[in-house]
Every structure is written in C-alpha cells, then in structure tokens.
Amino acid sequence: MVKYVVRLTPIERAKLEESISKGRAAASVLLRARILLKADEGDDGPNWSDEKIREALDTSLSTIHRVRQEFVEAGYDGALYRKKPQGRQFRKLDGEQEALLTVLACSAPPEGRKRWTLNLLADKLVELNVVDSITSECVRLVLKKTNLNRGLKSNG
C-alpha cells in the first residue's frame, strides 16, 4: 500500500490546532484534523506512524490512509470535509404531471389493448407533451405511490 506523505504548512497546522481547541466542528472533521496533525512529516510535525495514530485516536488504518491520500490528492479542505453527493436524482414529474399520469392510467386503454402497460403510459406522456422523455420505471414508481388497485371491480 502506498504511503502518502503529509506535510502541513505552519498556517494549516495553526488552523487545525485552532479547530481542535475550539471543538465546534463535526466529530469526523475533528478526527481528520487530529490525524493530519499526528501524520505531519514537516519540520514541526510529530511524524507518527499509522499504527501509533490508530492506537491514540482509536480509529482504523484505512481511515488514516484515506485522510492521508485525500490530503495529498485534494488538499487541506478535501481531507477535512466530506464530498457532497453528486448523484442526486431530481423528480421527473411534479404533482400536476403525476395526477395526469394517474388519470391516464385509470382511463380506457388504447384501441386493441386490454389494459395500459408501463411502456404505453410512458409513450402516451411523451406524445401528450407532458414530458420530453420518461422511463417505464419512473411511471411504475409514480403509480406505486397511489392506492390504485386495477384488479378490483370498484376502485373508489
């Protein structure tokens, strides 16, 4: 395993010591700050081994390795703070569009069909210019939230 060398500048060291002394940051940030301070191989740093840091701070070696790596690759802020999630999925349909989909699913199916399929509903929403594109899985998730039971004689 590659060992990433941490060398803190005096300014970075002062910031880390100040945040630890105040203790007002999240526990994960304080732990990462302590790891960086103990792993510092600069002139003023203690240059502790990973095993010694693990024992002193009661954390795992993989956490220490990850903090060292993030400091070398992403810098000071990258090592201290967690990355924000980037895979956030936004809703494809708003409430009005979901209501339209529900009404469409409850209506009579197209000619030649016995019932609506998810693909037919998705295609119909695109055809009606409700959305530019939509998957059948998105249609399924929206309809799953409703109390519809197409198998019953009376739905209401």
Residue, then its C-alpha position, 0 to 999 in steps of 0.5 A: m500500500v502506498k504511503y502518502v506523505v503529509r506535510l502541513t504548512p505552519i498556517e494549516r497546522a495553526k488552523l487545525e490546532e485552532s479547530i481542535s481547541k475550539g471543538r465546534a466542528a463535526a466529530s469526523v472533521l475533528l478526527r481528520a484534523r487530529i490525524l493530519l496533525k499526528a501524520d505531519e512529516g514537516d519540520d514541526g510535525p510529530n511524524w507518527s506512524d499509522e499504527k501509533i495514530r490508530e492506537a491514540l485516536d482509536t480509529s482504523l488504518s484505512t481511515i488514516h490512509r484515506v485522510r492521508q491520500e485525500f490530503v495529498e490528492a485534494g488538499y487541506d479542505g478535501a481531507l477535512y470535509r466530506k464530498k457532497p453527493q453528486g448523484r442526486q436524482f431530481r423528480k421527473l414529474d411534479g404533482e400536476q404531471e403525476a395526477l395526469l399520469t394517474v388519470l391516464a392510467c385509470s382511463a380506457p386503454p388504447e384501441g386493441r389493448k386490454r389494459w395500459t402497460l408501463n411502456l404505453l403510459a410512458d409513450k402516451l406522456v411523451e406524445l401528450n407533451v407532458v414530458d420530453s422523455i420518461t422511463s417505464e420505471c419512473v411511471r411504475l414508481v409514480l403509480k406505486k405511490t397511489n392506492l390504485n388497485r386495477g384488479l378490483k371491480s370498484n376502485g373508489 
